[in-house]
Amino acid sequence: MRKGKVGESGWYPGIGGGKGRIAWVEERERGRISGGVWVEGAGRCETQEECARDETGYDMEIKGAVALVTGGASGLGGASASLLAARGAKVVIADIRPDTGEVKAKELGESGLFVQTDMTDPVQVQHAVDVASELGPLRIVLNAAGTGSASRTVNRRGEPHSADMFDFVVNVNLRGTFYGLTLGAAAIAKTDPLGEDGARGVVINTASVAAFDGQIGQLAYSATKGAVVAMALPAARDLAVLGIRVNTIAPGTFDTPLMSLMPQAKKDELALNIPFPKRLGHAEEYAMLVESIVGNPYINGECIRLDGAIRMPPK
Ligand SMILES: NC(=O)c1ccc[n+]([C@@H]2O[C@H](COP(=O)([O-])OP(=O)(O)OC[C@H]3O[C@@H](n4cnc5c(N)ncnc54)[C@H](O)[C@@H]3O)[C@@H](O)[C@H]2O)c1
Protein backbone atom coordinates (compact mmCIF):
# COMPACT_ATOMS: atom_id res chain seq x y z
CA MET A 1 0.00 0.00 0.00
CA ARG A 2 1.30 3.45 -0.78
CA LYS A 3 0.32 6.84 0.55
CA GLY A 4 -2.48 8.44 -1.44
CA LYS A 5 -2.93 12.01 -2.59
CA VAL A 6 -5.91 14.29 -2.19
CA GLY A 7 -8.39 13.77 -4.99
CA GLU A 8 -6.89 10.47 -6.08
CA SER A 9 -9.26 7.55 -6.37
CA GLY A 10 -8.56 3.92 -5.62
CA TRP A 11 -9.21 1.21 -3.09
CA TYR A 12 -8.85 2.28 0.49
CA PRO A 13 -8.54 0.19 3.65
CA GLY A 14 -11.02 0.67 6.45
CA ILE A 15 -14.48 -0.45 7.39
CA GLY A 16 -15.71 -2.23 4.30
CA GLY A 17 -12.46 -1.53 2.48
CA GLY A 18 -14.35 0.71 0.10
CA LYS A 19 -13.46 2.40 -3.10
CA GLY A 20 -13.52 6.16 -3.05
CA ARG A 21 -11.63 9.37 -3.28
CA ILE A 22 -9.27 10.71 -0.63
CA ALA A 23 -10.80 13.97 0.50
CA TRP A 24 -8.13 15.02 2.90
CA VAL A 25 -4.68 13.88 3.95
CA GLU A 26 -2.85 14.92 7.07
CA GLU A 27 0.85 14.89 7.73
CA ARG A 28 0.59 11.85 9.96
CA GLU A 29 -0.75 9.89 7.01
CA ARG A 30 -4.33 10.02 8.15
CA GLY A 31 -6.89 10.03 5.38
CA ARG A 32 -10.57 10.59 4.92
CA ILE A 33 -12.51 8.83 2.25
CA SER A 34 -15.42 10.53 0.57
CA GLY A 35 -18.31 8.90 2.33
CA GLY A 36 -16.92 9.92 5.66
CA VAL A 37 -14.85 6.95 6.86
CA TRP A 38 -11.68 7.86 8.70
CA VAL A 39 -8.76 5.61 7.96
CA GLU A 40 -5.51 5.15 9.82
CA GLY A 41 -2.29 4.91 7.91
CA ALA A 42 -4.08 6.44 4.95
CA GLY A 43 -3.17 4.86 1.81
CA ARG A 44 -4.20 3.82 -1.55
CA CYS A 45 -4.07 0.14 -2.42
CA GLU A 46 -3.36 -1.05 -5.90
CA THR A 47 -6.00 -3.78 -5.67
CA GLN A 48 -9.08 -4.56 -3.61
CA GLU A 49 -7.30 -7.68 -2.26
CA GLU A 50 -4.49 -5.59 -0.87
CA CYS A 51 -7.00 -3.42 0.96
CA ALA A 52 -8.88 -6.42 2.27
CA ARG A 53 -5.68 -7.51 4.02
CA ASP A 54 -5.56 -4.17 5.78
CA GLU A 55 -9.27 -4.05 6.54
CA THR A 56 -8.84 -5.31 10.08
CA GLY A 57 -6.45 -2.48 10.83
CA TYR A 58 -3.79 -4.95 12.08
CA ASP A 59 -1.22 -3.96 9.51
CA MET A 60 -1.85 -0.31 10.05
CA GLU A 61 -1.36 -0.54 13.80
CA ILE A 62 1.85 -2.52 13.58
CA LYS A 63 3.36 -1.21 10.38
CA GLY A 64 5.76 1.61 11.11
CA ALA A 65 5.51 1.20 14.88
CA VAL A 66 8.30 0.24 17.24
CA ALA A 67 7.75 -2.74 19.52
CA LEU A 68 9.73 -3.53 22.65
CA VAL A 69 9.67 -7.24 23.38
CA THR A 70 11.11 -8.30 26.71
CA GLY A 71 12.24 -11.90 26.78
CA GLY A 72 12.15 -11.62 23.00
CA ALA A 73 15.23 -13.79 22.47
CA SER A 74 13.31 -17.00 22.92
CA GLY A 75 10.01 -18.83 23.14
CA LEU A 76 6.77 -16.84 23.28
CA GLY A 77 8.52 -13.46 23.09
CA GLY A 78 10.75 -14.69 20.27
CA ALA A 79 7.82 -15.86 18.12
CA SER A 80 6.02 -12.57 18.77
CA ALA A 81 9.12 -10.56 17.84
CA SER A 82 9.22 -12.43 14.51
CA LEU A 83 5.54 -11.87 13.77
CA LEU A 84 5.62 -8.18 14.71
CA ALA A 85 8.68 -7.70 12.49
CA ALA A 86 6.94 -9.54 9.65
CA ARG A 87 4.00 -7.15 10.03
CA GLY A 88 6.28 -4.16 9.62
CA ALA A 89 7.31 -3.18 13.15
CA LYS A 90 10.82 -2.38 14.25
CA VAL A 91 11.45 -4.72 17.12
CA VAL A 92 13.76 -4.13 20.07
CA ILE A 93 14.53 -7.34 21.88
CA ALA A 94 15.24 -6.74 25.55
CA ASP A 95 16.61 -9.93 26.99
CA ILE A 96 19.19 -10.93 29.55
CA ARG A 97 20.82 -13.47 27.23
CA PRO A 98 23.22 -11.95 24.68
CA ASP A 99 23.79 -15.20 22.78
CA THR A 100 20.18 -15.96 21.87
CA GLY A 101 19.29 -12.25 21.77
CA GLU A 102 21.87 -11.44 19.08
CA VAL A 103 20.87 -14.48 17.04
CA LYS A 104 17.20 -13.45 17.16
CA ALA A 105 17.97 -9.84 16.20
CA LYS A 106 20.04 -11.07 13.22
CA GLU A 107 17.16 -13.31 12.17
CA LEU A 108 14.91 -10.22 12.01
CA GLY A 109 17.39 -8.38 9.80
CA GLU A 110 16.91 -4.63 9.62
CA SER A 111 13.72 -4.89 11.67
CA GLY A 112 15.46 -6.23 14.78
CA LEU A 113 17.76 -4.80 17.40
CA PHE A 114 19.00 -6.54 20.53
CA VAL A 115 19.56 -4.61 23.75
CA GLN A 116 20.92 -6.72 26.58
CA THR A 117 18.60 -6.03 29.48
CA ASP A 118 18.08 -7.48 32.91
CA MET A 119 14.42 -6.74 33.56
CA THR A 120 15.04 -6.61 37.31
CA ASP A 121 17.15 -3.46 36.86
CA PRO A 122 15.09 -0.32 36.09
CA VAL A 123 18.15 1.49 34.70
CA GLN A 124 18.66 -1.22 32.10
CA VAL A 125 14.95 -1.34 31.27
CA GLN A 126 14.89 2.44 30.82
CA HIS A 127 17.87 2.15 28.47
CA ALA A 128 16.04 -0.42 26.33
CA VAL A 129 12.94 1.82 26.27
CA ASP A 130 15.07 4.81 25.24
CA VAL A 131 16.72 2.86 22.43
CA ALA A 132 13.28 1.72 21.21
CA SER A 133 11.86 5.26 21.34
CA GLU A 134 14.76 6.59 19.29
CA LEU A 135 13.89 4.22 16.43
CA GLY A 136 10.39 5.67 15.97
CA PRO A 137 7.05 5.79 17.79
CA LEU A 138 7.10 3.13 20.50
CA ARG A 139 3.54 1.82 20.47
CA ILE A 140 3.84 -1.82 21.53
CA VAL A 141 5.42 -3.20 24.69
CA LEU A 142 5.23 -6.95 25.10
CA ASN A 143 6.46 -8.21 28.45
CA ALA A 144 7.39 -11.84 27.91
CA ALA A 145 10.55 -12.17 30.02
CA GLY A 146 10.01 -14.59 32.82
CA THR A 147 11.32 -17.48 34.82
CA GLY A 148 9.92 -20.54 36.54
CA SER A 149 10.41 -22.06 39.96
CA ALA A 150 9.61 -25.32 41.68
CA SER A 151 9.44 -25.54 45.45
CA ARG A 152 6.76 -26.62 47.87
CA THR A 153 5.50 -24.30 50.63
CA VAL A 154 7.04 -26.80 53.06
CA ASN A 155 9.18 -29.49 51.45
CA ARG A 156 9.37 -33.18 52.26
CA ARG A 157 12.24 -32.50 54.69
CA GLY A 158 9.99 -30.05 56.59
CA GLU A 159 11.85 -26.95 55.37
CA PRO A 160 9.88 -23.82 54.46
CA HIS A 161 10.02 -22.34 50.94
CA SER A 162 13.20 -20.36 50.44
CA ALA A 163 12.56 -16.63 50.74
CA ASP A 164 15.51 -15.96 48.41
CA MET A 165 13.95 -18.09 45.70
CA PHE A 166 10.63 -16.34 46.23
CA ASP A 167 12.31 -12.93 45.90
CA PHE A 168 14.16 -14.01 42.77
CA VAL A 169 10.96 -15.06 41.01
CA VAL A 170 9.13 -11.92 42.19
CA ASN A 171 11.96 -9.75 40.87
CA VAL A 172 12.01 -11.28 37.40
CA ASN A 173 8.32 -12.01 36.80
CA LEU A 174 6.58 -9.25 38.74
CA ARG A 175 9.03 -6.41 39.21
CA GLY A 176 10.37 -6.96 35.67
CA THR A 177 6.85 -6.75 34.26
CA PHE A 178 6.18 -3.68 36.42
CA TYR A 179 9.25 -1.92 34.96
CA GLY A 180 8.35 -2.91 31.41
CA LEU A 181 4.79 -1.70 31.94
CA THR A 182 5.50 1.58 33.69
CA LEU A 183 8.65 2.70 31.87
CA GLY A 184 7.24 1.46 28.55
CA ALA A 185 3.91 3.24 29.06
CA ALA A 186 5.68 6.50 29.98
CA ALA A 187 7.45 6.36 26.61
CA ILE A 188 4.30 5.40 24.67
CA ALA A 189 2.61 8.40 26.32
CA LYS A 190 5.01 10.69 24.46
CA THR A 191 3.88 9.52 21.02
CA ASP A 192 1.21 11.22 18.93
CA PRO A 193 -2.33 9.95 19.45
CA LEU A 194 -3.82 8.19 16.44
CA GLY A 195 -7.27 7.98 14.94
CA GLU A 196 -10.67 8.91 16.29
CA ASP A 197 -9.96 7.22 19.62
CA GLY A 198 -6.67 9.00 20.23
CA ALA A 199 -4.92 5.64 20.71
CA ARG A 200 -1.21 5.75 21.47
CA GLY A 201 -0.33 2.13 22.00
CA VAL A 202 -0.67 -1.05 23.98
CA VAL A 203 1.16 -2.98 26.68
CA ILE A 204 0.74 -6.75 26.80
CA ASN A 205 1.91 -8.66 29.86
CA THR A 206 2.44 -12.38 30.08
CA ALA A 207 1.00 -14.24 33.05
CA SER A 208 0.21 -17.95 33.11
CA VAL A 209 -2.73 -20.21 33.86
CA ALA A 210 -0.76 -20.79 37.08
CA ALA A 211 -2.26 -17.46 38.16
CA PHE A 212 -5.54 -19.34 38.52
CA ASP A 213 -4.66 -23.04 38.76
CA GLY A 214 -1.33 -23.06 40.58
CA GLN A 215 0.08 -26.55 40.86
CA ILE A 216 2.09 -28.17 43.62
CA GLY A 217 5.45 -26.42 43.78
CA GLN A 218 4.25 -23.24 42.05
CA LEU A 219 3.85 -21.04 45.13
CA ALA A 220 6.24 -18.30 44.00
CA TYR A 221 5.46 -18.61 40.29
CA SER A 222 1.69 -18.45 40.83
CA ALA A 223 2.04 -15.51 43.21
CA THR A 224 3.88 -13.49 40.57
CA LYS A 225 1.57 -14.47 37.73
CA GLY A 226 -1.53 -13.74 39.80
CA ALA A 227 -0.12 -10.29 40.50
CA VAL A 228 0.60 -9.75 36.79
CA VAL A 229 -3.05 -10.57 36.02
CA ALA A 230 -4.21 -8.19 38.75
CA MET A 231 -2.15 -5.28 37.38
CA ALA A 232 -3.88 -5.10 33.99
CA LEU A 233 -7.17 -3.52 35.04
CA PRO A 234 -5.81 -0.75 37.26
CA ALA A 235 -3.09 -0.04 34.71
CA ALA A 236 -5.67 0.11 31.90
CA ARG A 237 -7.75 2.50 34.00
CA ASP A 238 -4.70 4.63 34.89
CA LEU A 239 -3.54 4.81 31.28
CA ALA A 240 -6.93 5.36 29.67
CA VAL A 241 -6.43 9.15 29.66
CA LEU A 242 -3.24 8.58 27.66
CA GLY A 243 -4.86 6.29 25.09
CA ILE A 244 -2.79 3.29 26.16
CA ARG A 245 -4.38 -0.14 26.52
CA VAL A 246 -3.10 -2.87 28.85
CA ASN A 247 -3.87 -6.56 28.51
CA THR A 248 -2.59 -9.84 29.83
CA ILE A 249 -2.20 -13.20 28.17
CA ALA A 250 -2.29 -16.24 30.45
CA PRO A 251 -0.74 -19.10 28.45
CA GLY A 252 -1.37 -22.73 29.26
CA THR A 253 1.45 -25.10 28.31
CA PHE A 254 3.57 -24.09 25.36
CA ASP A 255 6.47 -25.94 23.85
CA THR A 256 9.25 -23.41 24.39
CA PRO A 257 12.82 -23.59 25.70
CA LEU A 258 11.36 -22.94 29.18
CA MET A 259 9.87 -26.43 28.91
CA SER A 260 12.99 -28.00 27.39
CA LEU A 261 14.20 -29.33 30.72
CA MET A 262 11.03 -31.34 31.03
CA PRO A 263 11.33 -34.95 29.83
CA GLN A 264 9.23 -35.85 26.77
CA ALA A 265 7.19 -38.31 28.86
CA LYS A 266 6.12 -35.49 31.17
CA LYS A 267 5.24 -33.27 28.18
CA ASP A 268 3.11 -36.11 26.74
CA GLU A 269 1.38 -36.46 30.10
CA LEU A 270 0.69 -32.72 30.15
CA ALA A 271 -0.81 -32.93 26.67
CA LEU A 272 -3.27 -35.58 27.87
CA ASN A 273 -4.81 -33.00 30.22
CA ILE A 274 -5.46 -30.54 27.40
CA PRO A 275 -9.01 -30.97 26.06
CA PHE A 276 -8.33 -29.67 22.53
CA PRO A 277 -6.04 -29.45 20.67
CA LYS A 278 -4.38 -32.38 22.47
CA ARG A 279 -0.88 -30.99 22.34
CA LEU A 280 1.26 -28.24 23.81
CA GLY A 281 0.73 -24.82 22.30
CA HIS A 282 3.04 -23.45 19.62
CA ALA A 283 4.76 -20.16 20.36
CA GLU A 284 3.39 -18.89 17.03
CA GLU A 285 -0.15 -19.29 18.41
CA TYR A 286 0.75 -17.02 21.29
CA ALA A 287 2.16 -14.52 18.76
CA MET A 288 -1.14 -14.64 16.86
CA LEU A 289 -2.96 -13.49 19.99
CA VAL A 290 -0.43 -10.69 20.50
CA GLU A 291 -1.16 -9.55 16.95
CA SER A 292 -4.92 -9.67 17.58
CA ILE A 293 -4.64 -7.65 20.79
CA VAL A 294 -2.49 -5.03 19.12
CA GLY A 295 -4.88 -4.73 16.20
CA ASN A 296 -8.18 -4.76 18.08
CA PRO A 297 -8.67 -1.37 19.71
CA TYR A 298 -11.49 -2.59 21.95
CA ILE A 299 -9.54 -5.24 23.89
CA ASN A 300 -8.51 -3.49 27.08
CA GLY A 301 -8.03 -4.30 30.76
CA GLU A 302 -8.48 -7.97 29.95
CA CYS A 303 -6.74 -11.23 30.75
CA ILE A 304 -7.10 -13.85 28.05
CA ARG A 305 -6.34 -17.50 28.75
CA LEU A 306 -4.70 -19.21 25.79
CA ASP A 307 -4.72 -22.79 26.85
CA GLY A 308 -6.76 -25.28 24.77
CA ALA A 309 -9.27 -25.27 27.67
CA ILE A 310 -6.82 -26.82 30.14
CA ARG A 311 -7.52 -26.48 33.85
CA MET A 312 -4.39 -27.54 35.65
CA PRO A 313 -4.68 -30.45 38.07
CA PRO A 314 -2.80 -30.24 41.40
CA LYS A 315 0.27 -31.84 39.81
N1 LIG B 1 6.06 -21.91 27.98
C1 LIG B 1 4.98 -22.03 28.70
O1 LIG B 1 4.34 -23.08 28.72
C2 LIG B 1 4.48 -20.86 29.50
C3 LIG B 1 3.26 -21.02 30.14
C4 LIG B 1 2.75 -19.98 30.89
C5 LIG B 1 3.45 -18.80 30.98
N2 LIG B 1 4.65 -18.67 30.36
C6 LIG B 1 5.34 -17.40 30.53
O2 LIG B 1 5.67 -16.87 29.26
C7 LIG B 1 6.86 -16.09 29.36
C8 LIG B 1 7.83 -16.55 28.30
O3 LIG B 1 8.15 -17.90 28.55
P1 LIG B 1 8.78 -18.85 27.45
O4 LIG B 1 8.12 -20.15 27.58
O5 LIG B 1 8.82 -18.16 26.16
O6 LIG B 1 10.23 -19.00 28.08
P2 LIG B 1 11.69 -18.85 27.44
O7 LIG B 1 12.63 -19.30 28.48
O8 LIG B 1 11.73 -19.47 26.09
O9 LIG B 1 11.82 -17.27 27.25
C9 LIG B 1 11.94 -16.40 28.35
C10 LIG B 1 12.96 -15.35 28.00
O10 LIG B 1 13.04 -14.45 29.11
C11 LIG B 1 14.41 -14.11 29.27
N3 LIG B 1 14.66 -13.67 30.64
C12 LIG B 1 14.65 -14.40 31.77
N4 LIG B 1 14.97 -13.63 32.82
C13 LIG B 1 15.17 -12.38 32.34
C14 LIG B 1 15.53 -11.13 32.92
N5 LIG B 1 15.78 -11.01 34.24
N6 LIG B 1 15.66 -10.06 32.11
C15 LIG B 1 15.45 -10.16 30.78
N7 LIG B 1 15.12 -11.31 30.18
C16 LIG B 1 14.99 -12.40 30.96
C17 LIG B 1 15.17 -15.39 28.94
O11 LIG B 1 16.54 -15.13 28.63
C18 LIG B 1 14.38 -15.91 27.76
O12 LIG B 1 14.88 -15.47 26.54
C19 LIG B 1 7.35 -16.25 30.79
O13 LIG B 1 6.92 -15.14 31.53
C20 LIG B 1 6.65 -17.50 31.27
O14 LIG B 1 6.46 -17.50 32.65
C21 LIG B 1 5.18 -19.68 29.62
The ligand as an SDF file (V2000), in Angstrom:
LIG
                    3D

 44 48  0  0  0  0  0  0  0  0999 V2000
    6.0610  -21.9140   27.9780 N   0  0  0  0  0  0  0  0  0  0  0  0
    4.9820  -22.0250   28.6950 C   0  0  0  0  0  0  0  0  0  0  0  0
    4.3400  -23.0780   28.7170 O   0  0  0  0  0  0  0  0  0  0  0  0
    4.4770  -20.8610   29.5040 C   0  0  0  0  0  0  0  0  0  0  0  0
    3.2580  -21.0200   30.1440 C   0  0  0  0  0  0  0  0  0  0  0  0
    2.7460  -19.9770   30.8920 C   0  0  0  0  0  0  0  0  0  0  0  0
    3.4540  -18.8010   30.9840 C   0  0  0  0  0  0  0  0  0  0  0  0
    4.6480  -18.6700   30.3610 N   0  0  0  0  0  0  0  0  0  0  0  0
    5.3410  -17.3950   30.5290 C   0  0  0  0  0  0  0  0  0  0  0  0
    5.6750  -16.8730   29.2580 O   0  0  0  0  0  0  0  0  0  0  0  0
    6.8600  -16.0900   29.3550 C   0  0  0  0  0  0  0  0  0  0  0  0
    7.8290  -16.5530   28.3030 C   0  0  0  0  0  0  0  0  0  0  0  0
    8.1460  -17.8980   28.5460 O   0  0  0  0  0  0  0  0  0  0  0  0
    8.7850  -18.8550   27.4540 P   0  0  0  0  0  0  0  0  0  0  0  0
    8.1230  -20.1490   27.5850 O   0  0  0  0  0  0  0  0  0  0  0  0
    8.8150  -18.1640   26.1570 O   0  0  0  0  0  0  0  0  0  0  0  0
   10.2300  -19.0040   28.0770 O   0  0  0  0  0  0  0  0  0  0  0  0
   11.6940  -18.8460   27.4400 P   0  0  0  0  0  0  0  0  0  0  0  0
   12.6300  -19.3040   28.4840 O   0  0  0  0  0  0  0  0  0  0  0  0
   11.7330  -19.4720   26.0940 O   0  0  0  0  0  0  0  0  0  0  0  0
   11.8190  -17.2670   27.2530 O   0  0  0  0  0  0  0  0  0  0  0  0
   11.9410  -16.4010   28.3520 C   0  0  0  0  0  0  0  0  0  0  0  0
   12.9620  -15.3510   27.9970 C   0  0  0  0  0  0  0  0  0  0  0  0
   13.0400  -14.4530   29.1080 O   0  0  0  0  0  0  0  0  0  0  0  0
   14.4120  -14.1110   29.2740 C   0  0  0  0  0  0  0  0  0  0  0  0
   14.6650  -13.6650   30.6380 N   0  0  0  0  0  0  0  0  0  0  0  0
   14.6510  -14.4020   31.7730 C   0  0  0  0  0  0  0  0  0  0  0  0
   14.9730  -13.6300   32.8220 N   0  0  0  0  0  0  0  0  0  0  0  0
   15.1730  -12.3770   32.3440 C   0  0  0  0  0  0  0  0  0  0  0  0
   15.5280  -11.1350   32.9210 C   0  0  0  0  0  0  0  0  0  0  0  0
   15.7760  -11.0060   34.2370 N   0  0  0  0  0  0  0  0  0  0  0  0
   15.6560  -10.0610   32.1150 N   0  0  0  0  0  0  0  0  0  0  0  0
   15.4510  -10.1590   30.7800 C   0  0  0  0  0  0  0  0  0  0  0  0
   15.1210  -11.3110   30.1760 N   0  0  0  0  0  0  0  0  0  0  0  0
   14.9890  -12.4020   30.9560 C   0  0  0  0  0  0  0  0  0  0  0  0
   15.1710  -15.3900   28.9370 C   0  0  0  0  0  0  0  0  0  0  0  0
   16.5370  -15.1320   28.6250 O   0  0  0  0  0  0  0  0  0  0  0  0
   14.3800  -15.9150   27.7630 C   0  0  0  0  0  0  0  0  0  0  0  0
   14.8830  -15.4690   26.5350 O   0  0  0  0  0  0  0  0  0  0  0  0
    7.3550  -16.2470   30.7870 C   0  0  0  0  0  0  0  0  0  0  0  0
    6.9220  -15.1430   31.5260 O   0  0  0  0  0  0  0  0  0  0  0  0
    6.6510  -17.5040   31.2660 C   0  0  0  0  0  0  0  0  0  0  0  0
    6.4560  -17.4960   32.6460 O   0  0  0  0  0  0  0  0  0  0  0  0
    5.1810  -19.6780   29.6160 C   0  0  0  0  0  0  0  0  0  0  0  0
  1  2  1  0
  2  3  2  0
  2  4  1  0
  4  5  1  0
  4 44  2  0
  5  6  2  0
  6  7  1  0
  7  8  2  0
  8  9  1  0
  8 44  1  0
  9 10  1  0
  9 42  1  0
 10 11  1  0
 11 12  1  0
 11 40  1  0
 12 13  1  0
 13 14  1  0
 14 15  2  0
 14 16  1  0
 14 17  1  0
 17 18  1  0
 18 19  2  0
 18 20  1  0
 18 21  1  0
 21 22  1  0
 22 23  1  0
 23 24  1  0
 23 38  1  0
 24 25  1  0
 25 26  1  0
 25 36  1  0
 26 27  1  0
 26 35  1  0
 27 28  2  0
 28 29  1  0
 29 30  1  0
 29 35  2  0
 30 31  1  0
 30 32  2  0
 32 33  1  0
 33 34  2  0
 34 35  1  0
 36 37  1  0
 36 38  1  0
 38 39  1  0
 40 41  1  0
 40 42  1  0
 42 43  1  0
M  CHG  2   8   1  16  -1
M  END
$$$$
